[in-house]
Amino acid sequence: MPPQLIAPTVAVHASFLAAMAEFRADGTEHVPHSGLARELRTWAGRWPTAEGFAAYVGTVGDAAPVERADGVVPVTTRWWVADGVYLGRVTFRHRLTDELLHYGGHIGYAVRPGARRQGHATAMLRAALPVAHHELGIDPVLVTCDDTNTGSRKVIESCGGIFEDRRDEKLRYWIHAPATAAGR
């Protein structure tokens, strides 16, 4: 079966653990402003147990994210999985704060290091856009990347990203929902 975006599930526990080990070896837990880095620092000690992993999945797999009192925006997470193997993830931020407007955007994505350069990032972002546009009502979608990340820049542009500007080390792109036949 080809890869697809799915809700987080305990069914991919073993491959998730392997992917997180790859991310840790890649230095991801030290990346500033990264939700994945934060999760690696917060949850890594609990992921190995079935109970700890189930608790994590329950946290990131919430079907209806809510606004938090501490100002953290609601986030929806989907995992990129093929044949029961965790390959990466997409996070959808339902609205933008001033900080997210500058460096984070609406969508963040990460492909496990062992699955990179195989087209997964482009396929993931393409699969994520209808979720953002139609399920979550986000249009246009802001996607950002580091100015040194040529691969991510190409992914965003190939998915219809229109460059707006550079803010510090971040490139900012907007992606609009495609026009429908009824909307033309």
FIBAFI-402957 format. One line per 5 residues: number of its first residue (from 0); their letters; for each residue x, y, z of N, C-alpha, C. Coordinates in steps of 0.2 Angstrom, whole numbers. Layout:
N
NUM = a = X/Y/Z/X/Y/Z/X/Y/Z | ...
***
This chain:
184
0 = mppql = 4/-6/0/0/0/0/4/6/0 | 3/11/-4/7/17/-4/6/21/3 | 11/25/4/10/29/10/4/34/10 | 2/35/16/-4/39/17/-4/43/24 | -7/48/24/-8/52/31/-13/48/35
5 = iaptv = -12/47/41/-17/44/46/-16/47/52 | -21/46/56/-21/49/63/-16/44/67 | -13/48/72/-8/44/76/-11/37/79 | -7/32/79/-10/26/81/-4/22/85 | -6/18/90/-1/13/93/1/8/89
10 = avhas = -2/7/83/0/1/79/7/1/76 | 9/7/76/16/8/73/21/9/78 | 20/7/84/25/8/89/32/7/88 | 34/1/85/41/-1/84/44/3/79 | 41/5/73/44/9/68/44/16/70
15 = flaam = 39/18/75/40/25/77/46/26/82 | 47/21/86/53/21/90/60/21/86 | 60/17/81/66/17/76/67/24/73 | 61/27/71/61/34/68/64/39/73 | 61/39/79/64/43/84/71/43/86
20 = aefra = 73/36/85/81/35/86/85/39/81 | 82/38/75/85/41/69/85/49/70 | 79/52/72/79/59/73/84/61/78 | 84/57/84/89/59/89/96/59/87 | 98/54/83/105/53/80/106/59/75
25 = dgteh = 101/62/72/102/67/67/102/74/71 | 101/74/77/102/80/81/95/84/82 | 90/81/80/83/85/79/81/88/86 | 83/84/92/80/87/98/83/93/100 | 88/95/96/92/102/98/90/107/93
30 = vphsg = 85/106/89/83/111/84/78/116/88 | 80/123/87/75/128/91/69/128/87 | 63/130/91/57/131/88/54/125/85 | 56/119/87/53/113/83/49/109/88 | 43/107/86/38/103/90/41/96/91
35 = larel = 44/94/86/47/87/86/52/87/91 | 57/92/91/62/92/96/59/92/103 | 54/96/104/51/97/111/48/90/113 | 45/87/108/42/80/110/48/75/111 | 53/75/108/59/71/109/61/72/116
40 = rtwag = 62/78/118/64/80/125/59/78/130 | 53/79/129/48/77/134/46/70/134 | 45/67/129/42/60/129/47/54/128 | 53/55/125/57/50/123/58/44/129 | 58/46/135/58/42/141/52/37/142
45 = rwpta = 46/40/139/40/36/140/38/32/134 | 41/34/128/39/30/122/40/23/122 | 45/20/125/47/13/124/41/9/128 | 38/11/133/33/7/136/26/8/132 | 22/2/132/16/3/129/11/8/132
50 = egfaa = 11/9/138/7/13/142/9/21/140 | 16/22/140/19/28/139/17/30/131 | 18/26/127/17/27/120/9/28/119 | 5/25/122/-2/26/121/-4/32/124 | -1/35/129/-3/41/132/0/47/127
55 = yvgtv = 5/46/124/8/51/119/3/51/113 | 1/45/110/-4/45/105/-10/48/107 | -12/47/113/-19/50/115/-18/58/115 | -12/60/116/-11/68/117/-10/71/110 | -7/67/105/-6/70/98/-11/68/94
60 = gdaap = -15/63/96/-20/61/91/-27/63/93 | -28/69/97/-34/71/98/-38/73/92 | -44/71/91/-48/72/85/-50/80/85 | -51/83/90/-54/90/90/-49/94/95 | -43/96/92/-39/100/97/-43/106/99
65 = verad = -41/108/105/-44/114/108/-39/120/110 | -41/126/110/-37/131/112/-35/130/119 | -28/131/120/-25/130/127/-25/137/131 | -25/137/137/-25/143/141/-19/146/140 | -13/143/139/-6/146/139/-5/149/132
70 = gvvpv = -10/149/128/-9/153/121/-6/148/116 | -5/142/117/-3/137/112/-9/136/107 | -8/137/101/-13/136/96/-15/129/95 | -21/127/93/-23/120/92/-19/117/86 | -17/111/87/-13/107/82/-16/101/81
75 = ttrww = -16/99/74/-19/92/72/-12/89/69 | -11/83/71/-6/79/69/-8/73/65 | -5/72/59/-6/66/55/1/63/54 | 1/56/54/7/52/53/7/50/46 | 13/49/42/14/47/36/17/40/37
80 = vadgv = 12/35/34/14/28/36/13/24/29 | 17/19/28/16/14/23/17/7/25 | 12/3/24/13/-4/26/14/-5/34 | 11/0/38/12/-1/45/19/2/47 | 22/5/43/29/8/45/28/16/45
85 = ylgrv = 30/19/51/30/26/52/36/29/48 | 34/34/43/39/37/39/40/45/41 | 35/47/44/36/55/46/29/57/48 | 29/64/49/23/67/51/22/74/49 | 15/76/49/13/83/47/10/85/53
90 = tfrhr = 11/92/55/7/95/60/4/101/57 | -2/102/59/-6/108/56/-8/112/62 | -6/118/62/-7/123/67/-13/127/64 | -19/127/68/-25/130/66/-25/137/65 | -21/141/68/-21/148/67/-13/150/68
95 = ltdel = -12/156/66/-5/159/67/-5/164/73 | 0/163/77/2/169/82/7/173/78 | 9/178/81/14/183/78/21/179/77 | 23/174/82/29/170/81/28/165/75 | 22/162/75/21/157/69/21/160/63
100 = lhygg = 18/166/62/18/170/56/25/171/53 | 30/172/58/37/173/56/41/167/54 | 40/162/58/45/156/57/41/149/57 | 35/148/59/33/142/59/27/140/54 | 23/145/53/18/143/48/12/139/50
105 = higya = 8/137/46/2/132/47/4/125/47 | 9/123/43/10/116/42/18/115/43 | 19/110/47/26/108/48/26/101/46 | 32/98/43/32/91/42/40/89/43 | 40/82/44/47/79/45/46/72/43
110 = vrpga = 52/70/39/52/64/36/58/61/40 | 57/54/43/62/51/46/69/51/42 | 75/52/45/81/52/41/82/46/36 | 80/40/39/81/34/34/76/34/28 | 71/38/28/67/38/22/67/45/18
115 = rrqgh = 72/49/19/73/55/16/75/54/8 | 74/58/4/76/58/-3/73/53/-7 | 67/51/-5/63/46/-8/56/49/-11 | 55/56/-10/49/59/-12/44/60/-7 | 45/57/-1/40/57/5/38/64/7
120 = ataml = 43/69/7/41/76/9/36/79/4 | 37/78/-2/33/81/-7/26/78/-7 | 26/71/-6/20/68/-6/16/69/0 | 19/70/6/16/72/12/13/79/12 | 17/84/9/14/90/9/8/90/4
125 = raalp = 9/87/-1/3/87/-6/-3/83/-3 | -2/78/1/-8/75/5/-11/79/10 | -6/84/13/-8/88/19/-12/94/17 | -11/96/11/-15/102/9/-22/102/8 | -25/96/6/-32/96/6/-35/95/13
130 = vahhe = -31/92/18/-33/92/25/-34/99/27 | -28/103/26/-28/110/29/-34/114/26 | -34/114/19/-39/118/15/-46/116/17 | -48/110/16/-55/108/16/-57/105/23 | -53/101/27/-55/99/33/-54/104/39
135 = lgidp = -49/108/38/-48/113/44/-49/120/42 | -51/121/35/-53/128/33/-47/133/33 | -41/131/32/-35/135/32/-34/137/25 | -35/143/23/-33/145/16/-33/153/16 | -27/155/14/-21/151/11/-17/148/17
140 = vlvtc = -13/143/16/-8/140/21/-1/143/20 | 1/145/26/8/147/26/13/141/28 | 18/140/24/23/135/25/30/139/25 | 34/138/30/41/141/30/46/135/30 | 52/138/28/58/133/29/64/137/30
145 = ddtnt = 69/134/32/76/138/33/78/140/26 | 82/146/26/84/148/19/90/143/17 | 93/139/21/98/135/19/95/128/17 | 89/127/18/86/120/16/83/120/9 | 87/119/5/86/118/-3/80/113/-4
150 = gsrkv = 81/107/-1/76/102/-2/69/104/0 | 68/107/6/62/109/8/59/115/4 | 63/119/2/61/125/-3/58/122/-9 | 62/117/-12/59/114/-18/53/110/-17 | 52/107/-11/46/103/-9/40/108/-9
155 = iescg = 41/114/-6/36/119/-5/34/122/-12 | 39/123/-16/38/126/-22/34/121/-27 | 36/115/-27/33/110/-31/25/109/-29 | 24/111/-23/17/110/-20/13/116/-21 | 15/121/-25/12/127/-26/13/133/-22
160 = gifed = 19/132/-18/20/138/-14/23/144/-17 | 20/150/-16/22/156/-18/26/160/-13 | 32/161/-15/37/165/-11/34/172/-9 | 34/173/-3/32/180/0/38/184/2 | 42/181/6/48/185/9/52/180/13
165 = rrdek = 58/183/15/63/180/19/63/184/26 | 62/181/31/62/184/38/67/181/42 | 73/184/43/79/182/47/81/176/42 | 81/170/45/83/164/42/78/160/38 | 72/162/39/66/158/36/63/161/30
170 = lrywi = 62/157/25/58/158/19/51/157/20 | 47/161/18/39/161/19/36/160/12 | 31/155/12/28/153/6/20/153/8 | 16/155/3/9/154/4/6/149/-1 | 2/145/1/-1/140/-4/-9/140/-3
175 = hapat = -12/142/-9/-19/143/-9/-23/137/-11 | -29/136/-9/-33/130/-11/-34/131/-19 | -34/125/-22/-35/126/-30/-42/128/-31 | -44/131/-36/-51/133/-38/-54/127/-40 | -61/127/-38/-65/121/-39/-69/123/-46
180 = aagr = -72/118/-49/-76/120/-55/-82/124/-53 | -85/123/-47/-90/127/-45/-88/134/-43 | -82/135/-41/-80/141/-39/-77/146/-45 | -77/143/-51/-74/147/-56/-79/151/-60
***
